[in-house]
Amino acid sequence: FVTGTNVGKDVKASKLLKEYDRVILACGAKNPRDIKAPGRDAKGIYFAVDFLKATTKSLLDSELKDGNYISAKGKKVVIIGGGDTGNDCVGTSIRHGCASVTQLEMMPQAPAKRAENNPWPEWPKVLKTDYGQEEAIAVFGHDPRIYQTTVKEFLKDKNGNLCGLVTVKLEPKRDEKTGRVTMTEVAGSEQKMEADLVLIAAGFLGTEKYVADAFGVDLNGRTNVATAEGAYETSVKNVFAAGDVHRGQSLVVWAIREGREVAREVDESLMGYSYLEVQ
Ligand SMILES: Cc1cc2nc3c(=O)[nH]c(=O)nc-3n(C[C@H](O)[C@H](O)[C@H](O)COP(=O)(O)OP(=O)(O)OC[C@H]3O[C@@H](n4cnc5c(N)ncnc54)[C@H](O)[C@@H]3O)c2cc1C
């Protein structure tokens, strides 16, 4: 097979399993979490990865001369999601020449220094200002992030084009029964905000269903392809999974590590032993 072949759509899983002794699913976790607020059908709302991918492709193909990308030039951009993908959207929108950029984050702002319940050597849960946010501060004079805020409604004009948002403040509330803390709307905190381009960077929901369905593999509670702890074989014999499709949206270094480990496990399952080194 060649690039451009979509397994599960263009090629049946059963055909692959018939022709090959082992199959490794390494197809990422790009299924985006949507924001299902009224007005979601307004023209001018895109998923972050579609925006970023189109820009990168156009840049590599033609240095953005072919115009085959979603332009933020002159637009009031609102990015929903304060994570790394949202940060990439902030930087890219500024480089397109946006008129303004705002990043909405549902969680509270992290402290500048470690909290007492987050001592060394735990991962420090402190405020991180990434390159996109630094560029926003340099260009517009302020951090683009607004915390504890989400979108309640997308507003559109008479032609169906996005023209603004209704935002609402959120506060952490503990459920007396379960003890779980969830971010809950603050009544009466709704505000209108102008926007003509919205980029949804609200996280990812694991593997795409059609791939899992095609192979009949079980998913775990986080909708990633399930395997036993520390192993890569799925619930279907001879089908393995590694990288984001296995651990959820993660990092390139983890994908490399899992790629090496799954190769070793497959080698062992074929040969009965493996000399492949993971380190
Ligand atoms: C916007 C963004 C920014 C990121 N920035 C960083 C960063 O700065 N540093 C970092 O370490 N990580 C970053 N990551 C995460 C990183 O990209 C992933 O963790 C890593 O690429 C996972 O590798 P993978 O091989 O598991 O999956 P992927 O790299 O997603 O590769 C999956 C491949 O499978 C193909 N595919 C999917 N379905 C099918 C199918 N049915 N048939 C055939 N092919 C299929 C896809 O087209 C893709 O080429 C970022 C992710 C995003 C979304």
The ligand as a Gaussian input file, in Angstrom:
#p B3LYP/6-31G(d) Opt

LIG

0 1
 C       -1.351000      20.542000      16.967000
 C       -0.442000      19.542000      17.596000
 C        0.803000      19.942000      18.027000
 C        1.668000      19.018000      18.597000
 N        2.894000      19.447000      18.998000
 C        3.757000      18.559000      19.536000
 C        5.047000      18.969000      19.943000
 O        5.422000      20.154000      19.850000
 N        5.882000      18.033000      20.469000
 C        5.510000      16.718000      20.595000
 O        6.310000      15.888000      21.052000
 N        4.275000      16.309000      20.221000
 C        3.397000      17.188000      19.699000
 N        2.154000      16.759000      19.324000
 C        1.778000      15.355000      19.518000
 C        2.416000      14.464000      18.456000
 O        2.115000      14.978000      17.164000
 C        1.873000      13.032000      18.595000
 O        2.003000      12.572000      19.921000
 C        2.625000      12.069000      17.683000
 O        2.634000      12.544000      16.342000
 C        1.966000      10.671000      17.728000
 O        2.558000       9.824000      16.765000
 P        1.744000       8.612000      16.139000
 O        2.686000       7.978000      15.175000
 O        1.164000       7.766000      17.217000
 O        0.506000       9.249000      15.375000
 P        0.475000      10.360000      14.223000
 O        1.718000      11.175000      14.174000
 O       -0.828000      11.064000      14.413000
 O        0.449000       9.500000      12.895000
 C       -0.684000       8.757000      12.528000
 C       -0.653000       8.562000      11.008000
 O       -1.608000       7.563000      10.632000
 C       -2.370000       8.024000       9.533000
 N       -3.680000       7.388000       9.614000
 C       -4.706000       7.625000      10.484000
 N       -5.745000       6.832000      10.240000
 C       -5.403000       6.047000       9.184000
 C       -6.050000       5.019000       8.440000
 N       -7.296000       4.632000       8.749000
 N       -5.394000       4.442000       7.413000
 C       -4.121000       4.810000       7.083000
 N       -3.451000       5.789000       7.741000
 C       -4.085000       6.393000       8.777000
 C       -2.421000       9.541000       9.718000
 O       -2.695000      10.173000       8.493000
 C       -1.020000       9.825000      10.249000
 O       -0.109000      10.021000       9.207000
 C        1.270000      17.678000      18.753000
 C       -0.012000      17.266000      18.325000
 C       -0.863000      18.192000      17.760000
 C       -2.224000      17.748000      17.298000

